[in-house]
Amino acid sequence: MGQLNWASSAAPSGWWAALGAAGEASRDPPPPAETSKLRNFAAAMETAARAEAEEGPPVASSARDPEEGGAGATRRRGRHTGAPEVSPFRAGGEMCEAGEGGCGDGGRPARAPRGSHPLKCMKCKEGPPVLIIRVGDAFCKVCFKDYFVHKFRATLGKNRCIFPGEKVLLAFSGGPTSSAMVRQVQEGLSRDAAKKLRFKPGIVFVDEGAVCGQDPEKRREVHSQVELLLRATGFPFHLVHLEEVFDLPGSILRSISHNATDDGQSYKEAVDGFIRRQQQSERTWDSLPGQLSELSVRCPPGKGAAEVPGPPAVSHTAELTHLFGAVKTLTAKEELLQTLRSHLILHVARTNGYTKVMMGDSCTRVAVKLLTNLCLGRGAFLAGDTGFSDSRHGDVLVLRPMREYSAKEIAFYNRLFGVPAVFTPSLGTKAPDRASIHRLIESFLYKLQSEFPATISTVYRTGEKLGTTPRDAGGDAEPERCLLCLCHLDTSVVDGSSLQSTLLSEELCQKLPPSAGSGCCGGPPDQTGCCRSSPAAGAPPSQAVLLPLLCYSCRLTVKDMTCLEPLPPYVHSEAERRQRRAAMKQEIQEFLLEDGEDFPAS
């Protein structure tokens, strides 16, 4: 191994000392082939060392990727590929001189590290980026706003659901998504907008403080904050309390049929008519009466039409607290709260003439809802629960224009452009991950998203491929709908179905009353019929009436209640009305004609 001492001094002395020590440890001289390989290897190392000395020392970098430049990356390459480690320090720990290797002013400038973020905006190629949405998608502040605004209007434009001049109700919860949605509508209706929105917006806020355990003082504080924020928009708004569900009519649980028309043709005609009216108004703008009529249409900020109710009745607050106190699990409470909230928003829309309702569901929220509804037995209704539009109510169409935005995009938009929001606690606030199915799915997806950034988008894109079943497309006979969620009933028992197995297991697991006689199931001898066809022992009288009118998921929610009497009166009244209609139909069934039959000849 003494042949290796001819190596150049440009290479680190520690490397050759290690090789020399290894050679002295070997008693037998290496074969000629091995000597040739070592000589070639030493020559390659000498060439690499000279190249590093000419280029200068590597610049320190905090990048963790081995492909990125930096001292850490150079050390990793030295371990894996055998390249020597080059340091700007001498053997004694002193810095090298300016003329020795490019560390001073006379050498070549140090190479800039290839960081993990680009230096220019990907759209304008000029401005400095302020955020990275995805890997490689860096935006400056101006381009990010254009991107955000364009996505919102493109989502509305490609679906063609909102006609010009329609009244649209914006569901505002105070959170970041609904706040960003209100800001988008507000900017779309401004005079400076390039392509102005053509509908008439209104805002609704539902106060749920009684359910979340807020005291009256805290509820008044949140109420004043929301009122101040909504008045600044200049739109008409409606502030309602969740306690008002006890005053809703039974008609809120009925789906009003809507005449189906050619949406493409009617939408085009509506747009053309709106443009003609707008041109006529522009021609009359020069006259003083035209100016006054135009100015009287828009209300200045803070002067818009508003419905600000007083505090809710104490009796209704007690009834609402008693209702949610009768629910055993947090999962059932969240499902019941969502149902009552949707009923109240639907009532506000119908009483004020709104034909569309915009909900603030982001892409992240839609992905969480999709997996949650699968776990809750709502797989048949995923298209309506997570899609862009939901037409289960008939006359009022529910839209989700924010479902294309991730929670990250919304958070950055609100931060960069100062979108105000109001924090309102929910039932799941400060609850552990396993407190409910909703919290468990949310925690699972967020943790998986932190390790695999494409998790949320993959779940969301999978849900986009879902569609309504053929029975949802319509028909001559109106299908039966769930009493609470107004979806089509999915409880028709088919031989061999999973629902049949579930119902059979529940029936077999029920405890039968102890034997007290010789009749059927231990009943008296003169008992008629079988007691197994009656409701379960100890069940409230209304359970036998209510359960057949519910879908599978709503049945699970009702079964988690200790009693059904605290439910709002409109639920019981509608259930009784449907029961009477079903009994009447059963009585006159033999006199009804089937589809396709004619009257008998006289």
Disulfide bonds with the S-S distance in Angstrom:
none
